[in-house]
Amino acid sequence: MNAGNDLGVVAAGVGSDLFEVLGLNPIYFDLDKDKIRNDAEVELRKVVAVLKKYPSMKIDVRSHTDSRANDAYNMDLSNRRAQSTIAWLVENGGIEASRLSGQGYGETQLVNECANGVDCSEGKHQLNRRSEFIIVE
């Protein structure tokens, strides 16, 4: 991370998405999976570095799904994604669990038009299968 990004963290404040502040690549999940992918680990290590640099910072992991499968299943899947993301930060990053919260939002916060019944490419669906890292303290 460069100094410009570091200044962004200081100025960001509560409610900011750590990934947007740092200009990181989003953490995506494979279809119907809650496992942390190898490409996501690279980005999660950057989150760990920031959390270690700012030991009073707390984040809320907000995980999402695409619109495929039913709404109840997607809510459960997104909650599992949030928990697997938190578990990775604790187990692999050494971050105290008390600094992390998380929740799944299913398909309630899509980033594009790919809602139920809309024909979308795999690439567009992928954009919705993500975790966000919101600064809460």
Contact map, one row per residue, 1 for C-alpha under 8 A:
11101100000000000000010000000000000000000000010000000000000000000000000000000000000000000000000000000000000000000000000000000000000000000
11111100000000000000000000000000000000000000000000000000000000000000000000000000000000000000000000000000000000000000000000000000000000000
11111110000000000000000000000000000000000000000000000000000000000000000000000000000000000000000000000000000000000000000000000000000000000
01111111000000000000000000000000000000000000000000000000000000000000000000000000000000000000000000000000000000000000000000000000000000000
11111111100000000000111000000000000000000000000000000000000000000000000000000000000000000000000000000000000000000000000000000000000000000
11111111110000000000010000000000000000000000000000000000000000000000000000000000000000000000000000000000000000000000000000000000000000000
00111111111000000000000000000000000000000000000000000000000000000000000000000000000000000000000000000000000000000000000000000000000000000
00011111111100000000110000000000000000000000000000000000000000000000000000000000000000000000000000000000000000000000000000000000000000000
00001111111110000100110000000000000000000000000000000000000000000000000000000000000000000000000000000000000000000000000000000000000000000
00000111111110000000000000000000000000000000000000000000000000000000000000000000000000000000000000000000000000000000000000000000000000000
00000011111110000000000000000000000000000000000000000000000000000000000000000000000000000000000000000000000000000000000000000000000000000
00000001111111010000100000000000000000000000000000000000000000000000000000000000000000000000000000000000000000000000000000000000000000000
00000000111111110000000000000000000000000000000000000000000000000000000000000000000000000000000000000000000000000000000000000000000000101
00000000000111110000000000000000000000000000000000000000000000000000000000000000000000000000000000000000000000000000000000000000000001111
00000000000011111000000000000000000000000000000000000000000000000000000000000000000000000000000000000000000000000000000000000000000001110
00000000000111111101100000000000000000000000000000000000000000000000000000000000000000000000000000000000000000000000000000000000000001100
00000000000000111111100000000000000000000000000000000000000000000000000000000000000000000000000000000000000000000000000000000000000111100
00000000100000011111110000000000000000000000001000000000000000000000000000000000000000000000000000000000000000000000000000000000000111100
00000000000000001111111111000000000000000000000000000000000000000000000000000000000000000000000000000000000000000000000000000000000110000
00000000000000011111111100000000000000000000000000000000000000000000000000000000000000000000000000000000000000000000000000000000000000000
00001001100100011111111100000000000000000000000000000000000000000000000000000000000000000000000000000000000000000000000000000000000000000
10001101100000000111111100000000000000000000000000000000000000000000000000000000000000000000000000000000000000000000000000000000000000000
00001000000000000011111110000000000000000000000000000000000000000000000000000000000000000000000000000000000000000000000000000000000000000
00000000000000000011111111000000000000000010000000000000000000000000000000000000000000000000000000000000000000000000000000000000000000000
00000000000000000010001111100000000000000010000000000000000000000000000000000000000000000000000000000000000000000000000000000000000000000
00000000000000000010000111110000000000010010000000000000000000000000000000000000000000000000000000000000000000000000000000000000011100000
00000000000000000000000011111000000000110011000000000000000000000000000000000000000000000000000000000000000000000000000000000000011100000
00000000000000000000000001111100000010010000000000000000000000000000000000000000000000000000000000000000000000000000000000000110111000000
00000000000000000000000000111110111110000000000000000000000000000000000000000000000000000000000000000000000000000000000000000100110000000
00000000000000000000000000011111111010000000000000000000000000000000000000000000000000000000000000000000000000000000000000000100100000000
00000000000000000000000000001111100000000000000000000000000000000000000000000000000000000000000000000000000000000000000000000100100000000
00000000000000000000000000000111110000000000000000000000000000000000000000001000000000000000000000000000000000000000000000000000000000000
00000000000000000000000000001111111000000000000000000000000000000000000000001000100000000000000000000000000000000000000000000000000000000
00000000000000000000000000001101111100000000000000000000000000000000000000001101100100000000000000000000000000000000000000000000000000000
00000000000000000000000000001100111110000000000000000000000000000000000000000000100100000000000000000000000000000000000000000000000000000
00000000000000000000000000001000011111011000000000000000000000000000000000000000000110010000000000000000000000000000000000000000000000000
00000000000000000000000000011100001111111000000000000000000000000000000000000000000000000000000000000000000000000000000000000000000000000
00000000000000000000000000000000000111111100000000000000000000000000000000000000000000000000000000000000000000000000000000000000000000000
00000000000000000000000000100000000011111110000000000000000000000000000000000000000000000000000000000000000000000000000000000000000000000
00000000000000000000000001110000000111111111000000000000000000000000000000000000000000000000000000000000000000000000000000000000000000000
00000000000000000000000000000000000111111111100000000000000000000000000000000000000000000000000000000000000000000000000000000000000000000
00000000000000000000000000000000000001111111110000000000000000000000000000000000000000000000000000000000000000000000000000000000000000000
00000000000000000000000111100000000000111111111000000000000000000000000000000000000000000000000000000000000000000000000000000000000000000
00000000000000000000000000100000000000011111111100000000000000000000000000000000000000001000000000000000000000000000000000000000000000000
00000000000000000000000000000000000000001111111110000000000000000000000000000000000000000000100000000000000000000000000000000000000000000
10000000000000000000000000000000000000000111111111000000000000000000000000000000000000000000000000000000000000000000000000000000000000000
00000000000000000100000000000000000000000011111111100000000000000000000000000000000000000000000000000000000000000000000000000000000000000
00000000000000000000000000000000000000000001111111110000000000000000000000000000000000001000101000000000000000000000000000000000000000000
00000000000000000000000000000000000000000000111111111000000000000000000000000000000000000000000000000000000000000000000000000000000000000
00000000000000000000000000000000000000000000011111111100000000000000000000000000000000000000000000000000000000000000000000000000000000000
00000000000000000000000000000000000000000000001111111111110000000000000000000000000000000000001000000000000000000000000000000000000000000
00000000000000000000000000000000000000000000000111111110000000000000000000000000000000000000001000000000000000000000000000000000000000000
00000000000000000000000000000000000000000000000011111110000000000000000000000000000000000000000000000000000000000000000000000000000000000
00000000000000000000000000000000000000000000000001111111100000000000000000000000000000000000000000000000000000000000000000000000000000000
00000000000000000000000000000000000000000000000000111111100000000000000000000000000000000000000000000000000000000000000000000000000000000
00000000000000000000000000000000000000000000000000100111110000000000000000000000000000000000000000100000000000000000000000000000000000001
00000000000000000000000000000000000000000000000000100111111000000000000000000000000000000000000000100000000000000000000000000000000000111
00000000000000000000000000000000000000000000000000100001111100000000000000000000000000000000000000110000000000000000000000000000000000111
00000000000000000000000000000000000000000000000000000000111110000000000000000000000000000000000000111000000000000000000000000000000011111
00000000000000000000000000000000000000000000000000000000011111000000000000000000000000000000000000011110000000000000000000000000000111110
00000000000000000000000000000000000000000000000000000000001111100000000000000000010011000000000000011110000000000000000000000000001111000
00000000000000000000000000000000000000000000000000000000000111110000000000000000010000000000000000000111100000000000000000000000001111000
00000000000000000000000000000000000000000000000000000000000011111000000000000110110000000000000000000111110000000000000000000000111100000
00000000000000000000000000000000000000000000000000000000000001111100000000000100100000000000000000000001111111000000000000000001111000000
00000000000000000000000000000000000000000000000000000000000000111110000001101100000000000000000000000000111000000000000000000001110000000
00000000000000000000000000000000000000000000000000000000000000011111000001000000000000000000000000000000011001000110000000001111100000000
00000000000000000000000000000000000000000000000000000000000000001111111001000000000000000000000000000000001000000111000000001000000000000
00000000000000000000000000000000000000000000000000000000000000000111110001000000000000000000000000000000000000000001000000000000000000000
00000000000000000000000000000000000000000000000000000000000000000011111011000000000000000000000000000000000000000000000000000000000000000
00000000000000000000000000000000000000000000000000000000000000000011111111000000000000000000000000000000000000000000000000000000000000000
00000000000000000000000000000000000000000000000000000000000000000010111111100000000000000000000000000000011000000000000000000000000000000
00000000000000000000000000000000000000000000000000000000000000000000011111110000000000000000000000000000010000000000000000000000000000000
00000000000000000000000000000000000000000000000000000000000000000000111111111000000000000000000000000000000000000000000000000000000000000
00000000000000000000000000000000000000000000000000000000000000001111111111111100000000000000000000000000011000000000000000000000000000000
00000000000000000000000000000000000000000000000000000000000000001000001111111110000000000000000000000001111000000000000000000000000000000
00000000000000000000000000000000000000000000000000000000000000000000000111111111000000000000000000000001010000000000000000000000000000000
00000000000000000000000000000001110000000000000000000000000000001000000011111111100000000000000000000001010000000000000000000000000000000
00000000000000000000000000000000010000000000000000000000000000111000000001111111110000000000000000000011110000000000000000000000000000000
00000000000000000000000000000000000000000000000000000000000000100000000000111111111000000000000000000111110000000000000000000000000000000
00000000000000000000000000000000010000000000000000000000000000000000000000011111111100000000000000000001000000000000000000000000000000000
00000000000000000000000000000000111000000000000000000000000000110000000000001111111110000000000000000001000000000000000000000000001000000
00000000000000000000000000000000000000000000000000000000000011100000000000000111111111000000000000000111000000000000000000000000001000000
00000000000000000000000000000000000000000000000000000000000000000000000000000011111111100000000000000110000000000000000000000000000000000
00000000000000000000000000000000011100000000000000000000000000000000000000000001111111110000000000000000000000000000000000000000000000000
00000000000000000000000000000000000100000000000000000000000010000000000000000000111111111000000000000000000000000000000000000000001000000
00000000000000000000000000000000000000000000000000000000000010000000000000000000011111111100000010011100000000000000000000000000000000000
00000000000000000000000000000000000000000000000000000000000000000000000000000000001111111111000000000000000000000000000000000000000000000
00000000000000000000000000000000000100000000000000000000000000000000000000000000000111111111100000000000000000000000000000000000000000000
00000000000000000000000000000000000000000001000100000000000000000000000000000000000011111111111000000000000000000000000000000000000000000
00000000000000000000000000000000000000000000000000000000000000000000000000000000000001111111111110000000000000000000000000000000000000000
00000000000000000000000000000000000000000000000000000000000000000000000000000000000000111111111000000000000000000000000000000000000000000
00000000000000000000000000000000000000000000000000000000000000000000000000000000000000111111110000000000000000000000000000000000000000000
00000000000000000000000000000000000000000000100100000000000000000000000000000000000000011111111000000000000000000000000000000000000000000
00000000000000000000000000000000000000000000000000000000000000000000000000000000000000001111111100000000000000000000000000000000000000000
00000000000000000000000000000000000000000000000100110000000000000000000000000000000000001110111110100000000000000000000000000000000000000
00000000000000000000000000000000000000000000000000000000000000000000000000000000000000000100011111110000000000000000000000000000000000000
00000000000000000000000000000000000000000000000000000000000000000000000000000000000001000100001111111000000000000000000000000000000000000
00000000000000000000000000000000000000000000000000000000000000000000000000000000000000000000000111111000000000000000000000000000000000000
00000000000000000000000000000000000000000000000000000001111000000000000000000000000000000000001111111000000000000000000000000000000000000
00000000000000000000000000000000000000000000000000000000011110000000000000000000000001000000000111111100000000000000000000000000000000000
00000000000000000000000000000000000000000000000000000000001110000000000000000000000001000000000011111110000000000000000000000000000000000
00000000000000000000000000000000000000000000000000000000000111100000000000000010011001000000000000011111000000000000000000000000000000000
00000000000000000000000000000000000000000000000000000000000111100000000000000110011000000000000000001111100000000000000000000000000000000
00000000000000000000000000000000000000000000000000000000000001110000000000111111110000000000000000000111110000000000000000000000000000000
00000000000000000000000000000000000000000000000000000000000001111000000000100110000000000000000000000011111110000000000000000000000000000
00000000000000000000000000000000000000000000000000000000000000111100001101111110000000000000000000000001111110000000000000000000000000000
00000000000000000000000000000000000000000000000000000000000000011110001001100000000000000000000000000000111111000010000000000001000000000
00000000000000000000000000000000000000000000000000000000000000010000000000000000000000000000000000000000111111000000000000000000000000000
00000000000000000000000000000000000000000000000000000000000000010000000000000000000000000000000000000000111111100000000000000000000000000
00000000000000000000000000000000000000000000000000000000000000010100000000000000000000000000000000000000001111111110000000000001000000000
00000000000000000000000000000000000000000000000000000000000000000000000000000000000000000000000000000000000011111000000000000011000000000
00000000000000000000000000000000000000000000000000000000000000000000000000000000000000000000000000000000000001111110000000010011000000000
00000000000000000000000000000000000000000000000000000000000000000000000000000000000000000000000000000000000001111110010000000000000000000
00000000000000000000000000000000000000000000000000000000000000000110000000000000000000000000000000000000000001011111111100011000000000000
00000000000000000000000000000000000000000000000000000000000000000110000000000000000000000000000000000000001001011111110000000000000000000
00000000000000000000000000000000000000000000000000000000000000000011000000000000000000000000000000000000000000000111110000000000000000000
00000000000000000000000000000000000000000000000000000000000000000000000000000000000000000000000000000000000000000111111000000000000000000
00000000000000000000000000000000000000000000000000000000000000000000000000000000000000000000000000000000000000001111111100000000000000000
00000000000000000000000000000000000000000000000000000000000000000000000000000000000000000000000000000000000000000100111110000000000000000
00000000000000000000000000000000000000000000000000000000000000000000000000000000000000000000000000000000000000000100011111011000000000000
00000000000000000000000000000000000000000000000000000000000000000000000000000000000000000000000000000000000000000000001111111000000000000
00000000000000000000000000000000000000000000000000000000000000000000000000000000000000000000000000000000000000000000000111111100000000000
00000000000000000000000000000000000000000000000000000000000000000000000000000000000000000000000000000000000000000000000011111110000000000
00000000000000000000000000000000000000000000000000000000000000000000000000000000000000000000000000000000000000010100000111111111000000000
00000000000000000000000000000000000000000000000000000000000000000110000000000000000000000000000000000000000000000100000111111111100000000
00000000000000000000000000011110000000000000000000000000000000000100000000000000000000000000000000000000000000000000000001111111110000000
00000000000000000000000000010000000000000000000000000000000000000100000000000000000000000000000000000000000000110000000000111111110000000
00000000000000000000000000000000000000000000000000000000000000011100000000000000000000000000000000000000001001110000000000011111110000000
00000000000000000000000000011110000000000000000000000000000000111100000000000000000000000000000000000000000000000000000000001111111000000
00000000000000000000000001111000000000000000000000000000000000111000000000000000000000000000000000000000000000000000000000000111111100000
00000000000000000000000001110000000000000000000000000000000011110000000000000000110010000000000000000000000000000000000000000000111110000
00000000000000001110000001100000000000000000000000000000000111100000000000000000000000000000000000000000000000000000000000000000011111000
00000000000000001110000000000000000000000000000000000000001111000000000000000000000000000000000000000000000000000000000000000000001111100
00000000000001111100000000000000000000000000000000000000001111000000000000000000000000000000000000000000000000000000000000000000000111110
00000000000011111100000000000000000000000000000000000000111100000000000000000000000000000000000000000000000000000000000000000000000011111
00000000000001100000000000000000000000000000000000000000111100000000000000000000000000000000000000000000000000000000000000000000000001111
00000000000011000000000000000000000000000000000000000001111000000000000000000000000000000000000000000000000000000000000000000000000000111
